Amino acid sequence: MIDNYDLDLRSMQEARRLAIAAREAQREFFHASQAEVDRIVEAMAEAAFENAEYLGKLAHEETGFGVPLHKKVKNEFAARKVWESIKDIKTVGLIREDRANKILEFAWPVGVIAGLTPSTNPTSTVIFKVLIAVKARNAIVIAPHPSAKESSFEAMRIMAQAGEALGMPHGLVSCMSNVTLPGTQELMRHWAVDMILATGGSGMVKAAHSVGKPAIGVGPGNAPVWVDRSADVKKAAWDIVNSKAFDCSVICATEQSVIADKPIAAELKAEMEKNGAYWVDETQKKALARVLFKPNGVIDARSVGKTPQQLAKMAGIQVPPWARILVANLDRVGPEEPLSREKLTTVLGFYVEDGWHAGCERAIQLIKFGGEGHSMVVHARDEEVIQAFGEEKPVFRLSINTWGTLGAIGGTTNLTPSMTLAPGGLGGAVLADNISVKHLMNIKRVAYETTPPPPEATTLAPGVQPRGGSMSPATTTNASISNPSDIEAIVRRVLQELGKI
């Protein structure tokens, strides 16, 4: 007990020290030019990319979750694809000039970000959050999951070393090494922290939203996948099995339950089996449910990110060595059917419904049971079906004819590349986007008068006597900015005052 108490104190003190250092570093970095910012962020992205395999192995060894080479893929995505998506975004000084509406927009950093990261994607999430935070001239302090603190810290260290070699202030990017709940809470509440960016379990995200500071959080996913009678069934089967097997299903947008259109259900099952899907029987299904979930419905962390063979050993059942995922036939949704929940491991539910209208209703049941606002997958070639699912499903990202795992994060689609998928108001978040640099940057707007106030607005209040003299405004304001060259002169003057030119 004394040791735990001492660790809590060390963690809280470290949180305070890192937050204050981050504040000081961010004030210095505020004056960096766009070229300096981009040079530093690119160097950090390249360092992370070059170490993607090493960090993937480290994360797997520390957590026991997933597949090392798949974690390498995620690290490369977080480094290279995220950087490519943000490299041309202006984040310093004047970023937009709307001459028609006479509005100037200037970028302004949020300040210090507390970045909470999960055990399921510990290194890729650190890479992603560091890049988008520093690109917007913020500082960031990573608060890793206790079971992934070593790999998260190493990802931060590699990136910070690369950035500081090019002049990034020391302390702008940091990570807690003494990780406890009180320490993480101290970081979130600290006066030097301006925003919380939380990726992880629902309890952690709820805590982040309850601090009383601006917070961007994600909710759980329970992504269903509808396979329509119009789908390319062979491709759908290949996509589903590979996506579910990818890193043992620890990305929250991964398919959790298949809903197969009745006319193609048998064909889909046969094709999925060819790709490594093993159907469990009723006894095996019940054994898996006991291993995956505690009596209160919370997923057992010991089952997260495990291969079918590891799960089978835990459940006391036999599965073939070729099994890449385990599939269970389901016909209900809710607490009485545990496997209809989100399963961050290689277990997939399988429903059969006749027609997309029935499939639509089943999908809504699954989403409402856990995962509102998050993600869904549709395999179809009928655009009417795709549009209907897009309009009606209570999720904010639908991946079409691709992997749910990589589609939702922008790996196989043109969605914004991100490791933090916000579920909007439906999922208890303020945003419904794939989070990126624009969400960690404030926009200052300078707006000139374009419409004079109405005469009624200058009417004297009852009982107030006119002083005398003209009540008419000066007439030079609009004329003075009507010429484009005048606007350019004003912009130059503002930039000079900010020390940018």
N, C-alpha and C positions, 0 to 999 in steps of 0.2 A: 504493500500500500504506500509506504514511504517513497519507494522507487518511482511508482506511478505519479505520485504527487510532485516529486522533483522533476520528472519528465514534463509534466504539464507546465510547471513554472519555466523550464528552459524553453519549451515551445512558445509560450506566451511572450517571453522576453525576446526570442528570436523574431517573432512576428512583428513586434514593435520596432526592433532595430532595422529589419529589412524594409518596413513601410516607410520609416523616416529617411533611410538612405535612398529609397526609390523616389521619394518626394524631392529630395535635393538634386538627384540626378535628372529628374524630369524637368525641373526648372532650368537646368543647364541645357538640356537637349531641346528645349522649346525654341532656342535660337538657331537650331541647325537648318541649313538650306535643304531644298528638295533633293539636290544632287547628293548631299551628304547623307540624308536619310536613306535614299535609295541604294547608295553604295553599301551602307551598313546592313540593311535588310537583305540585300542580295547575297552578301557574304555569309550571313547567318543561314540563309536558305541553302546555299551551296554546301556549307559545312554539315548541315543536317542531312542533306541528300547523300553526301559522300559517306556518312556514318549510318545510313539507314539500316543496313544489314546488321551491323554491330548492335545498334540500339534495339532492333527487333529481337535478337537473341537475348539481350539483357532483360527486356521486358518479359519474355517467355520464361526465362529462368527464374525471375523473381516472383512472378505471379502464378505460373503454372497454367495460364490461360492461352488457348489458341495455338497457332502455328507460326513458328519463327519467320519463315519466308513470307507468309501473308502479312505479318507485322512489318516486314521490310517494305512490302508494297504500299502499305498505309503510310509509313514514314516518308517514302518517296513522293506519294501523293501530297502529303501535308507540306512537304518542302518545295517540290518543283511546281506542282499544279497550282497550289495556293499562291506561290510567288508570281507565277505567270498571270494569275487572275487579278492581282493587285498592283503589279509593277508600274502600270501606266496611270494609275489613279493619283491625281494631285491631292496632296495632304498638307501642303505648306503655303501660306500666304494666299494671294488671290487665286481662287480655283475656278471661278466662273464669272463671266460678265454678261449680263442680259441688257443690251443697249436699248432694245425696244421697250422694256418695262422699267429701265433705269434702276436696276438692282445689281449690286456687287456682292459676291459671296466669298468669304474668307474662311479657311480651315482653322479649327481650334481644337487642340487635344482635350480629351476628357480629364487626364491627369494620371493618377495611379490606379491600375487595375489589379484586383485580387482575382487570380485565375485558378479556380478549383478544377482539378483534373481527376479522371476516373482510373480505376485499376484495369478496366477492360481495354482501354486504348491509351496507355499512360504516356508513351513517348510521342506518338503522332499528335495527340491533343496538345502537348506542350509545344511542339514545333509550330503547329497552327496558331496557337494563341500568341506566342511570342512574335511571330511575323506580323500578324494583323495589328497587334498592340503597338509595336515600335514603328511600323509604317505610318501610323497616325500620330507619332511623336508622344506616345504614352510610355510610362514605365509599367512594368508588370512584375508582380510577386506571385510565383506559382505555389499553390497549396495542394500538394499531391495527396493521393489516397495513401494511407499508411502502408498498405501492402505493396505499393509500387513506388515508394519514395526514392529508392536508389536509382532506378532506371529513369524516373522523371528528372531527378537532380542531374544525372549525367547528360540527358538531352539538353537541359538548360545550360549546363557548364560548357558544352561544346559550342553552342550558339553564342553565349555571352563572350567566350574567348575570341571567336571570330569577329564579333561586333566591336569589342573593345580594342582589337588590333587595328581597327580603322577609325578609332576616335570616339566610339560610343562611351558615354560616361559610365564608370564603374557603379554598379548598383541599379542601373536602369532595368536590367533583367536579372532576376534572382529567384531562388527556390528555397522553401523551408526544408531543413534536413531533420529537425526534431518535430515530428508530426503527431499532434494529438488533437482531439476535438476542441478542447479549450483553446489551444493555440490557433487553430483555424478560425474559431469564433472571434478571437482577439484580433486577428488580421482583418476579418470582414468589418469589424466594428471600429477599427482604428481611425482616428481623425485624418490621417494622411491618405487613406484609401478613398477614392472617389466613386468607383464602380466595381461591382462584382460580376464576373463572368463564370457561371457555374455549369459544369458538365459532369454528370454523374447520376447517382441514385436519387429517387424522388425525395427522400428525407433530407439529403444534402441541399437539393435545389430549393426545397421548402424553407430550410433554414436561411439560405441566401436571400430569399425574397422577404423574410421576416425581420431583417436587420434594420430596415428603415432607410437604406441607400438605394440608388439606382442599381438594378440587378437584371442581368440577362440570364435566364435559366432555360433548361430543357426538361421535358417531361418524359415519361416512359413511352416506348413504342410497342404496339401489338399489331404490327403491320400484316394485314391479310393480302393474299394475292388471288385475284380472280382470273381464271383461265377460261376464256369464252370459246364457244363452238367455232368462231371464226379465226381462232388463233393458229399460229404455226406451232403445232403441238410439240414437235420434236425440239424446236428451239426453246419453247417455254419450259419443257422438262429439263433441258440442259442448263438453262439459266437458273431455274429454281434450285436444283441440287447443288450446283456450283456456288451460288450465292449463299445458301444456307450452310454449306460446308466451309465457306471462306472464314478463316481465323476462328473456326468453331462458333460462328454466329454471335460474336460479342458486339457487333455494331447494332445500335438500337433500331435501325431502319430495315434490318434483315427480315425476310419473310418468316412469319410465325405460324400461319395457317393457310393452306391452299383451299380455295373454293373452286371446285371443278364443275364446269357445265356438264350436265348429265350425258349428252350425246358423245362427248370426248373423254369422259372420266376414265374409262377402262384403258384407252390408248395412252392417256397421260400417265396413268400409273405404270403401265408397261415400259414406257420411255424413261420414266424416272428411275425405275428399277435397273434399267440398262446403264444408267449414269451413277449408280451406287446408292440408291435409296432402298432401305430395308424396312418392310412393313412389319410392325410388331403385332402380336396377338393380344387378346384382351387381358390375359394374365400379365404379360410383359408390360402392357400399357399402365396397369395399376401399379406395378413395381416401379416403373419410371416416375410416375406421378409422386410416389412417396419419397423418392430420392431428390427430385427437382424442387419440391415445395414443402415448406413447413406447414403445420396444421392451420396457421392463420393466413395462408396463401402467399406469404413472402417467399421469394426464391431462395433456395439454400445456396450460399456462395460456393460451397464445395462442388456444386454441379456446373458452375458457370464455365464456359469456354472449354468443354471437355469433348473428346472424341467419342463416337459411339461405343468403342471398345472400353474406354475408361468408365463411361456411364453404366455399361452392362455389368462390369465388375462391381461397381458400387451397388447396383440394384440386385445382384445375384441372378442375372439372366445370361443367356447365351446369344450372341449375335455373330454373324460371319465376319471374317477379317477384311472382306472387301467393302463392308458397309461404311459409307461416308456420312450418311445421315440416317436417323431413325424416324419413321413415319407412323402415326397412329390415326386410325379412322375415328372421327368424332361426329356426333350428331346434336350436341348441345353446346351452349355457351353460358358460362357463369361459374360461380364457386363450386357447384356440384361436378364440374368438369375441369379439373385443374389444368389440363394440357391445353385449354382454350386461352390460358394466360400468355403473357410475354415469356418466352423461353430463350434466355441468352446462352444457349448451348445447342447441340446438334439434334434437337428433337422438333419435329414439324407436325402440326395437325393437318388432317385431310377431310374436307367436307365435300359432299356432292349435292348440287342444287340444279333444278331444271329451269334453265333460262336466266337471262341476266337480271330480270326483275327480282327473282328469288335470291340470286347471288348478291344483288345489291343489299337486300335486307339482312342477309347473313353477315355481310361485310360490316354493315353499320352496327350490328350486335357486337361483333368482335372489337371494333374500334371503341365503342362506348364502354365496353367491359374493361378496357385499359389501353390508352393510346390515342385519346381524342386530340386532334390537331396535328398528329405526327405524320405518318406516311402510309402509303399503300402502293401496290403494284397491280398493273392490269396487262394481261396478254390478250390481244385482240387485233383483228384487222378491220373490224367494223367500226368506222369512225363515229357512228351514232352511239354505239355502246361506250366507246372511250369518252365521248363528250358527256354522256349521261352520268358516268362515274365521276368525271371531273366536276360536274355541277353539284352533285348530290352528296358526295362523301364528306364527312366532317374531318378532313385532314387537309394539310396545306402543301403537300407535295405528293404527286402521283407519278411513279416511274412507269413508262409504257414500253413493253416488249424488251425489257432489260433486267439486270440484276437489281433487286431491292437494295442490297448492301452497298454497291458502288453507284447505283443510279441516283439515290437520294442525296448522297454527299457530293455529287457533281463529278464522279469519276468516269461514268459511261454516258452521261447526259451533259447538257450545257447549263444545268443549274449551277449556282455559285459554289465553287469548291469550298467545302467547310466540314469541320469535325464537330460543329455544334449546330444542331437542327432545332430551331425554336418552334414550339407548337401553338403559338398564338394564345388568344384568350381562352380557347377551348381547352387547352392544356395547362392553363394557369400562368402563361407568360405574356409579356407585353408585346412581343414581336412574333411574327409567323414566318420569318425568313431563314434561309441558310446564313448564319451569322458571318460577317466579314468586316473589313476595315471600315466601311461606311457607318457601321453601328458603334464604332469606338471613336468617332470623330464628330465634334459639334460644328455646326455651320453658323458663322456670324454673317448677318445680312445688313448691307447698307442700302437703304431705299430712299430715293429722291421723290419729292412731291410730283405727282403726275395729274392729280385731280384736286382743284381747290376745294376747301371746305364749303358746304352749302351755307347760304346766308343765314338760315335759321340757327345754325350752330353758334353764331356770334350774338344772338339775342341776349340782352341783359336779364339776369335773374330778377324776380319780383323784389321790389324794394331797393334795387341798386340804381343810382342816378348816373347818367352819362357824364364823364369828366369833361368832355368837350374836345374838339379837334377831330381829325379824321379817324374813322374806325376801319378804313380800307387797308389791306395788306400792301406791302411793297410789291411792285410788279416786276422785279428784276430776277426773282428766284428761278422761274422756269426758263426764262430767256438765257440765264447764265449757264445752263447745262444743256441747251438744245443742240449745241455743236458737238460732234463726236470728239473733236480735238480737245474740247474742254473736259470731257469725261476722262480722256487719256491723261490729261494733266493732273486731274484729281487722283486718279489711280496711282500715278507715279509719286505724288506727294504722300499718299497713305503708305505706300510701300517704303518710301524713304524714312517715314516716321517709325515704321516697324523694323528698320534696319535691314531690309531685304534687298535694296539696291543702293 
